[in-house]
């Protein structure tokens, strides 16, 4: 998954203004105790991060 698609999906689910806030502030155990930004900066695959977000935040199957 490209980062542009990842951020489009984040904005579609959380809204443009909250997506970045969530990505900076919400620490997830599925990401090894990292935020979305930290995981991506550490080299995690965007698809893996997106799946972690989907699981943690109950993103509807239609948006996964």
Buried (B, 14 or more C-beta within 10 A) or exposed (E): EEEEEBBEBBBEBBEEEEBBEBBEEBEBEBBEEBBBBBBBEEEBEBEBBBBBBBEEEEBEEEEE
